[in-house]
């Protein structure tokens, strides 16, 4: 069993997979249903301590307290945009230099009568990011550490509880598009997604979970080999190697040719369409020729593309495209029968839009 221990060498139960939790309870000589009970307390009821696990005997709770911990992320701040988007700041476990914070975003959609429709949570999977895309505020922070699957699920669980209280229903979708490159923290991301879909947790359908990547080809193949049931989105943002090299350093080691092979491998095994995310930058990747090249990529396998209007980020020279260039760009895609949707980035007044998440205070310098 691979476990993460805290400074007292106690076992962090929220770093264990469901199978590892079973092994843990077996090692303690407990009956198998105890592992399901623990799992439910951790991931359905979201308790912060063993004392709250009231269907466990007092003796068992004391024993667990001696050998294990159930660390929970701490909600620090909430900002609400005028468009209804809510950004959350969470503090992770750790002191001093090890104290880190991450952001998550709730993007609600409403019916005309004002009732909540889709409630999408955008979660962070890493503190900072190693990939340094030039347009991204997270990339400018440097990289600090991966989140555990427990820390990822905690974000979802906290926001799910808030939605139930505020909108009378739980979240409907989860996207791994917050801080960090999800497939660079592969195990925790896959494990958190399977916890979120577990009926003893939130029980979301896997089809309502989307994992994004800048194009880590080995991990895309791994998702396919493991037949992971979640949706995959590729953060493309440029449709030829020259431009992609310029804004996404990953492209120099994993170029579009390699990405094409990985995407075709994925589709051949799973037969599941992909989504490409394409931030539209003014006079950089928004010409009719860019649209034609993008159409070629979207045709590698059955896919669709989201064209995202970029929110300006302080210190980034690239700016969001203008409406007239967007219109021309879309005409080229439509003329080629490409399924393309324009996404207006949400929450830009609170820096919660695509590419804008970054911790600006109380964060040590990145590596
Ligand atoms: Fe990292 Fe994604 Fe930002 Fe690139 S866009 S720096 S991969 S978080």
Boltz pocket constraint, residues with backbone or C-beta under 6 A from the ligand:
constraints:
  - pocket:
      binder: B
      contacts: [[A, 128], [A, 129], [A, 130], [A, 131], [A, 132], [A, 133], [A, 136], [A, 137], [A, 138], [A, 139], [A, 140], [A, 178], [A, 179], [A, 180], [A, 181], [A, 214], [A, 235]]
      max_distance: 6.0
